[in-house]
Amino acid sequence: MDDLVALLDLPPTGKLHVPMIMKLTTRNNHPSRTAVVTVHLEPDGSDGFVVAGLRSGRLPMLLPETEAAFFWKLVPVECGFVKVPKIKVIDRRKAITPPGQEPPMPPPEPGSDAEGDIVNLVDVRWDGRPESGEEGREAGDIGRVLIVP
């Protein structure tokens, strides 16, 4: 079992120009450590959605064995199997410098992978994680949604 899990829930199908809700639930399964999590939504020009919601932000501190959720509204603007925007969830626990220690030089840039560990997303539609290279998907790439007219 992972200490930190990101579950993405969105409908498998949608209707053109009708908003649909995408929900990201982040769970801290660790019995004693608090999680520090940031979420980055990375829309691309080739995505067939207009996105309403937070693009980049930090979740409130997740106490042990708790969860928090982010919501976005996606409005489909094209039909067919449409690519969902990439989401990057970063666990910043290891990137925080404990008191009495010097920060690494040079400090990592905001939003970079060096800022923490990337948390793999679990698409609840498939109830599993994409392996690297599976069906041409990368970590953070959720896949596609069927949009009908």
Secondary structure, 3 states (H helix, E strand, C coil): CCCEEEEEECCCEEECCCCEEEEEEEEECCCCCCECEEEEEECCCCCCEEEECCCEEECCCECCCEEEEEEEEEEECCCEEEECCEEEEEECCCCCCCCCCCCCCCCCCCCCHHHCEEECEEECCCCECCCCCHHHCCCCCCCEEEEEC
